[in-house]
Amino acid sequence: MAEQITLQRETAELLYEKLQTNERPVVINALKQEAYAAKRIPGSINVPAGNAGWVENIIPDKEQDIVVYCANAECDASSTLAESLIEKGYTRVLDFEEGLAGWEEAGYKLVGNDVK
């Protein structure tokens, strides 16, 4: 039987606070490239959920703080990517489950082609 993965969650407020420090996490948008271009959290990078292998080339340090997100709480792309990263040996992965919707709802800025 596979080991149970306990996925830690992140909130918009805590993520925002972390992004203001010198020890900011790598923030990964788990949506497809088109969705990433349209709307994203400033400073985030794009690794679609099915491409977890890309992360090993981008982030070789398995102890780097990583926060993954997608569109909203109903979207499972971020949890899928987070679980894949944990399976690859990353030890500090958080899922910002509320995603873009939660970030915007908390009053934080988004960037991208579709942001007004």
Order of alpha helices (4+ residues) and beta strands (2+ residues): beta-alpha-beta-alpha-beta-alpha-beta-alpha-beta-alpha
